[in-house]
């Protein structure tokens, strides 16, 4: 339609100028505009289609990037292996309970392995803590023994005696604990028994651990303590008495 309009317009102008059909006719701006418009309309559809195709190509290229480096043959092999997998066969055979049982067993084995590893770590940590506690207690007792004047050869004996009585608190302090698990009190019956006070008490209960005083004989061991009364004994005295004479001897002492 637009081309027909152009032809009519062209020949109409040519007839008006008396030069229709001659080769010297020129194209007016109006006709040129009509030609350009016709050309644009024809190419516009092609441009739009081309843009659409380029957009789709770009989207496809972006999607294909996520599959870069993936071997299609390897993927097929994996899928085939899955189809041949024992579990897949059991599922296809309707043996769901057997699949669940196998999975549970596998998870349990994995859990047991992890639990065992964690338990070993905890045991090792406990051993290290006990070793550290033993060293700290031994150092504290050695320091107290030297301060009390114990014989150098008696230091190991004193440390061994302390292990059955003292424990290391969370604050790193040596705390004396009785057989009932309760802290032992010192001679005043109010304050906790200290390593120093305990070592000093060994001068009466184990005098051989200390140098002999001048003018004394074999160290002056005390007898069973016939004048002792259980209700009037301090925690330290009770502990030392039981260590030296035994639980039965202690119970034979008068209560009041």
ABEGO torsion letter per residue (X at the ends): XAAAAAAAAAAAAAAAAGABGBAABBBBAAAAAAAAAAAAAAAAAAAAAAAAAAAAAAAAAAAAAAABGBBAAAAAAAAAAAAABAAAAAAAAGBAAAAAAAAAAAAAAAAAAAAAAAAAAAAAAAAAAAAAAAAAAAAAAAAAAAAAGBBAAAAAAAAAAAAAABBBBAAGBBBBBBAAGBBBBBAAGABBBBAAAAAAAAAAABAAABBBBBGBBAGGBBBAGAABBAAABBAAAAAAAAAAAEAAAAAABBAX
